[in-house]
Amino acid sequence: MEQEFWRFTQNLYDRLGGPLHARFFIQPVMAALLGIWGGWKDAKTGKPPFLQMLLQGRGHRRALLMEAWHGAGRVLLLVLVVDVIYQIVELGFFYPGEALAVGLVVAALPYLLARGLANRIVTLWRR
């Protein structure tokens, strides 16, 4: 278990300086822009911040996740595909957990943060 953890962290660290490292700047920006667009639309319709709705919306989580997938799914899919290609070319093996971790950090996190922040800013600005 400990060996897997160190391999995991080393492989993630190696991605920052290896081939295709520019994606760690481009893809989060794309996800954040989509998040800003979603947050803007949320604020215009009077919805609370997305993550707040997701955590508190008991019966609506599925619809919210589908909405998020519609908004940022292509970026997340692109991140996953590029990471799979990177792993096969550079590592000679595919580690699904690593691809998922990269996808969450590079696409999902910037999307969620930007969407919530944009919603709050637009809501304050409109008052």
Backbone as CSV, one residue per row, in Angstrom:
resi,resn,N_x,N_y,N_z,CA_x,CA_y,CA_z,C_x,C_y,C_z
1,MET,0.823,-1.197,0.000,0.000,0.000,0.000,0.863,1.255,0.000
2,GLU,1.913,1.226,0.776,2.793,2.394,0.849,3.508,2.630,-0.475
3,GLN,3.897,1.545,-1.144,4.559,1.679,-2.443,3.631,2.314,-3.470
4,GLU,2.364,1.930,-3.446,1.401,2.499,-4.385,1.222,3.994,-4.139
5,PHE,1.191,4.377,-2.855,1.045,5.794,-2.524,2.226,6.596,-3.067
6,TRP,3.449,6.106,-2.879,4.627,6.847,-3.353,4.700,6.853,-4.877
7,ARG,4.291,5.757,-5.522,4.237,5.741,-6.984,3.222,6.755,-7.467
8,PHE,2.069,6.773,-6.823,1.002,7.700,-7.160,1.492,9.143,-7.051
9,THR,2.075,9.507,-5.928,2.531,10.892,-5.742,3.676,11.237,-6.693
10,GLN,4.593,10.315,-6.914,5.698,10.577,-7.840,5.195,10.745,-9.266
11,ASN,4.259,9.903,-9.685,3.698,10.020,-11.038,2.955,11.335,-11.212
12,LEU,2.224,11.756,-10.195,1.519,13.040,-10.283,2.516,14.192,-10.360
13,TYR,3.570,14.124,-9.561,4.594,15.169,-9.580,5.307,15.215,-10.934
14,ASP,5.597,14.056,-11.502,6.289,13.992,-12.796,5.457,14.601,-13.924
15,ARG,4.149,14.590,-13.801,3.291,15.167,-14.831,3.511,16.672,-14.978
16,LEU,3.888,17.336,-13.907,4.049,18.797,-13.930,5.203,19.245,-14.818
17,GLY,6.218,18.416,-14.980,7.359,18.815,-15.788,7.541,17.996,-17.046
18,GLY,6.739,16.986,-17.214,6.890,16.106,-18.362,6.200,16.634,-19.599
19,PRO,6.089,15.775,-20.611,5.373,16.182,-21.822,3.907,16.464,-21.501
20,LEU,3.337,17.329,-22.245,1.941,17.738,-22.080,1.702,18.509,-20.783
21,HIS,2.742,19.085,-20.207,2.566,19.795,-18.937,1.766,21.089,-19.085
22,ALA,1.683,21.634,-20.290,0.915,22.868,-20.503,-0.571,22.663,-20.224
23,ARG,-1.018,21.426,-20.272,-2.431,21.145,-20.004,-2.825,21.503,-18.583
24,PHE,-1.853,21.547,-17.671,-2.154,21.893,-16.285,-2.440,23.378,-16.117
25,PHE,-2.241,24.144,-17.176,-2.606,25.558,-17.178,-3.824,25.795,-18.061
26,ILE,-3.847,25.162,-19.207,-4.916,25.390,-20.178,-6.241,24.777,-19.729
27,GLN,-6.230,23.530,-19.297,-7.469,22.842,-18.959,-8.165,23.427,-17.722
28,PRO,-7.436,23.810,-16.657,-8.143,24.456,-15.546,-8.751,25.799,-15.944
29,VAL,-8.093,26.524,-16.830,-8.648,27.800,-17.294,-9.942,27.554,-18.067
30,MET,-9.948,26.543,-18.915,-11.161,26.205,-19.661,-12.291,25.820,-18.700
31,ALA,-11.977,24.991,-17.705,-12.991,24.572,-16.735,-13.494,25.763,-15.928
32,ALA,-12.583,26.662,-15.544,-12.981,27.845,-14.774,-13.873,28.760,-15.602
33,LEU,-13.564,28.923,-16.875,-14.412,29.758,-17.733,-15.819,29.181,-17.850
34,LEU,-15.910,27.870,-17.982,-17.230,27.233,-18.015,-17.935,27.391,-16.676
35,GLY,-17.177,27.337,-15.580,-17.748,27.548,-14.258,-18.256,28.970,-14.083
36,ILE,-17.507,29.932,-14.592,-17.937,31.332,-14.518,-19.243,31.516,-15.289
37,TRP,-19.311,30.921,-16.455,-20.539,31.002,-17.256,-21.718,30.392,-16.499
38,GLY,-21.500,29.217,-15.898,-22.569,28.580,-15.128,-22.959,29.392,-13.906
39,GLY,-21.980,29.968,-13.212,-22.272,30.798,-12.047,-23.019,32.054,-12.416
40,TRP,-22.685,32.618,-13.557,-23.385,33.810,-14.056,-24.861,33.474,-14.302
41,LYS,-25.102,32.346,-14.962,-26.480,31.935,-15.227,-27.225,31.627,-13.928
42,ASP,-26.542,30.993,-12.977,-27.168,30.711,-11.687,-27.594,31.999,-10.997
43,ALA,-26.714,32.989,-10.983,-27.012,34.255,-10.307,-28.163,34.985,-11.002
44,LYS,-28.195,34.941,-12.326,-29.267,35.619,-13.059,-30.621,34.997,-12.766
45,THR,-30.647,33.699,-12.469,-31.917,33.034,-12.168,-32.198,32.990,-10.669
46,GLY,-31.297,33.545,-9.863,-31.509,33.616,-8.424,-31.184,32.346,-7.668
47,LYS,-30.429,31.446,-8.271,-30.056,30.203,-7.591,-28.908,30.470,-6.620
48,PRO,-28.833,29.694,-5.543,-27.683,29.811,-4.647,-26.439,29.215,-5.315
49,PRO,-25.251,29.424,-4.736,-24.036,28.844,-5.313,-24.176,27.339,-5.532
50,PHE,-23.555,26.863,-6.600,-23.737,25.495,-7.067,-23.375,24.457,-6.013
51,LEU,-22.213,24.593,-5.398,-21.785,23.595,-4.419,-22.739,23.566,-3.233
52,GLN,-23.237,24.704,-2.843,-24.220,24.775,-1.758,-25.493,24.026,-2.160
53,MET,-25.944,24.234,-3.383,-27.131,23.512,-3.862,-26.869,22.013,-3.898
54,LEU,-25.669,21.633,-4.340,-25.326,20.220,-4.465,-25.303,19.544,-3.099
55,LEU,-24.734,20.220,-2.109,-24.628,19.626,-0.776,-25.957,19.625,-0.030
56,GLN,-26.804,20.612,-0.267,-28.052,20.729,0.485,-29.285,20.267,-0.291
57,GLY,-29.183,20.154,-1.598,-30.341,19.794,-2.416,-30.585,18.303,-2.426
58,ARG,-31.338,17.817,-1.477,-31.524,16.381,-1.287,-32.113,15.674,-2.513
59,GLY,-33.190,16.160,-3.039,-33.848,15.473,-4.138,-33.369,15.905,-5.515
60,HIS,-32.504,16.896,-5.566,-32.125,17.467,-6.850,-30.672,17.201,-7.231
61,ARG,-29.982,16.370,-6.480,-28.552,16.143,-6.741,-28.304,15.583,-8.140
62,ARG,-29.119,14.648,-8.528,-28.933,14.031,-9.852,-29.062,15.075,-10.955
63,ALA,-30.079,15.909,-10.866,-30.272,16.953,-11.872,-29.116,17.953,-11.842
64,LEU,-28.633,18.277,-10.660,-27.505,19.203,-10.552,-26.236,18.596,-11.140
65,LEU,-26.008,17.317,-10.874,-24.829,16.658,-11.434,-24.924,16.565,-12.956
66,MET,-26.115,16.335,-13.466,-26.296,16.312,-14.921,-26.039,17.702,-15.513
67,GLU,-26.469,18.730,-14.815,-26.219,20.100,-15.258,-24.721,20.403,-15.255
68,ALA,-24.021,19.957,-14.219,-22.573,20.162,-14.144,-21.873,19.385,-15.259
69,TRP,-22.340,18.169,-15.519,-21.749,17.374,-16.589,-21.946,18.068,-17.929
70,HIS,-23.127,18.637,-18.124,-23.401,19.361,-19.361,-22.474,20.577,-19.479
71,GLY,-22.212,21.220,-18.344,-21.374,22.419,-18.356,-19.893,22.132,-18.496
72,ALA,-19.382,21.142,-17.786,-17.938,20.910,-17.757,-17.549,19.489,-18.146
73,GLY,-18.490,18.705,-18.576,-18.211,17.306,-18.907,-17.202,17.129,-20.021
74,ARG,-17.266,17.985,-21.012,-16.314,17.852,-22.129,-14.889,18.130,-21.682
75,VAL,-14.735,19.119,-20.817,-13.390,19.431,-20.318,-12.882,18.274,-19.469
76,LEU,-13.733,17.742,-18.602,-13.326,16.611,-17.768,-12.977,15.402,-18.633
77,LEU,-13.775,15.145,-19.633,-13.499,14.036,-20.542,-12.183,14.249,-21.279
78,LEU,-11.931,15.470,-21.729,-10.667,15.787,-22.398,-9.489,15.576,-21.453
79,VAL,-9.616,16.016,-20.208,-8.551,15.827,-19.218,-8.267,14.339,-19.032
80,LEU,-9.317,13.541,-18.920,-9.136,12.105,-18.722,-8.484,11.445,-19.930
81,VAL,-8.927,11.801,-21.125,-8.353,11.206,-22.340,-6.878,11.571,-22.478
82,VAL,-6.551,12.833,-22.260,-5.151,13.262,-22.368,-4.302,12.564,-21.307
83,ASP,-4.839,12.383,-20.110,-4.066,11.715,-19.074,-3.869,10.237,-19.379
84,VAL,-4.865,9.594,-19.948,-4.705,8.190,-20.348,-3.617,8.074,-21.406
85,ILE,-3.635,8.962,-22.381,-2.596,8.946,-23.425,-1.229,9.181,-22.797
86,TYR,-1.140,10.158,-21.905,0.128,10.435,-21.215,0.624,9.192,-20.476
87,GLN,-0.267,8.545,-19.734,0.145,7.385,-18.956,0.646,6.249,-19.846
88,ILE,-0.059,5.996,-20.922,0.342,4.895,-21.804,1.675,5.200,-22.472
89,VAL,1.866,6.449,-22.915,3.106,6.812,-23.606,4.275,6.909,-22.628
90,GLU,4.083,7.597,-21.520,5.183,7.860,-20.590,5.415,6.743,-19.587
91,LEU,4.346,6.168,-19.054,4.482,5.176,-17.997,4.392,3.742,-18.515
92,GLY,3.836,3.584,-19.705,3.676,2.249,-20.260,2.579,1.443,-19.582
93,PHE,1.774,2.114,-18.789,0.706,1.442,-18.060,-0.379,2.464,-17.780
94,PHE,-1.594,1.980,-17.505,-2.706,2.878,-17.206,-3.140,2.686,-15.760
95,TYR,-3.129,3.788,-15.002,-3.580,3.797,-13.615,-4.863,4.628,-13.536
96,PRO,-6.025,3.987,-13.433,-7.286,4.727,-13.440,-7.420,5.711,-12.276
97,GLY,-6.920,5.348,-11.109,-7.006,6.246,-9.954,-6.259,7.547,-10.182
98,GLU,-5.108,7.448,-10.820,-4.335,8.652,-11.127,-5.066,9.526,-12.132
99,ALA,-5.652,8.920,-13.141,-6.395,9.687,-14.143,-7.580,10.397,-13.494
100,LEU,-8.262,9.710,-12.595,-9.393,10.317,-11.906,-8.938,11.469,-11.006
101,ALA,-7.832,11.289,-10.296,-7.305,12.351,-9.430,-6.928,13.575,-10.249
102,VAL,-6.277,13.364,-11.371,-5.901,14.480,-12.241,-7.152,15.169,-12.769
103,GLY,-8.149,14.389,-13.177,-9.393,14.968,-13.673,-10.105,15.814,-12.634
104,LEU,-10.124,15.335,-11.414,-10.780,16.090,-10.347,-10.049,17.389,-10.045
105,VAL,-8.721,17.328,-9.994,-7.943,18.526,-9.651,-7.886,19.511,-10.807
106,VAL,-7.743,19.013,-12.020,-7.533,19.890,-13.171,-8.837,20.410,-13.760
107,ALA,-9.924,19.675,-13.627,-11.176,20.116,-14.255,-12.303,20.365,-13.248
108,ALA,-12.594,19.391,-12.402,-13.759,19.512,-11.528,-13.590,20.605,-10.476
109,LEU,-12.453,20.649,-9.828,-12.227,21.638,-8.773,-12.272,23.075,-9.297
110,PRO,-11.542,23.400,-10.384,-11.654,24.768,-10.911,-13.070,25.122,-11.350
111,TYR,-13.794,24.166,-11.913,-15.169,24.419,-12.339,-16.047,24.773,-11.141
112,LEU,-15.990,23.955,-10.101,-16.831,24.186,-8.929,-16.487,25.506,-8.235
113,LEU,-15.202,25.774,-8.061,-14.792,27.005,-7.392,-15.191,28.242,-8.196
114,ALA,-14.955,28.200,-9.502,-15.279,29.355,-10.342,-16.782,29.568,-10.425
115,ARG,-17.540,28.503,-10.472,-18.991,28.647,-10.573,-19.569,29.284,-9.310
116,GLY,-19.119,28.826,-8.160,-19.607,29.402,-6.912,-19.169,30.842,-6.726
117,LEU,-17.915,31.121,-7.041,-17.388,32.478,-6.894,-18.076,33.443,-7.854
118,ALA,-18.268,33.009,-9.090,-18.950,33.865,-10.068,-20.378,34.153,-9.625
119,ASN,-21.050,33.166,-9.090,-22.418,33.362,-8.616,-22.442,34.413,-7.509
120,ARG,-21.530,34.305,-6.559,-21.508,35.261,-5.447,-21.185,36.678,-5.932
121,ILE,-20.216,36.792,-6.831,-19.830,38.117,-7.330,-20.971,38.760,-8.114
122,VAL,-21.583,38.011,-9.016,-22.682,38.554,-9.824,-23.862,38.893,-8.929
123,THR,-24.150,38.075,-7.943,-25.255,38.355,-7.023,-25.003,39.652,-6.265
124,LEU,-23.784,39.833,-5.766,-23.448,41.075,-5.051,-23.480,42.271,-5.992
125,TRP,-23.008,42.094,-7.192,-22.929,43.178,-8.171,-24.331,43.641,-8.581
126,ARG,-25.257,42.688,-8.690,-26.615,43.019,-9.136,-27.433,43.727,-8.057
127,ARG,-27.015,43.598,-6.791,-27.737,44.271,-5.702,-27.397,45.702,-5.758
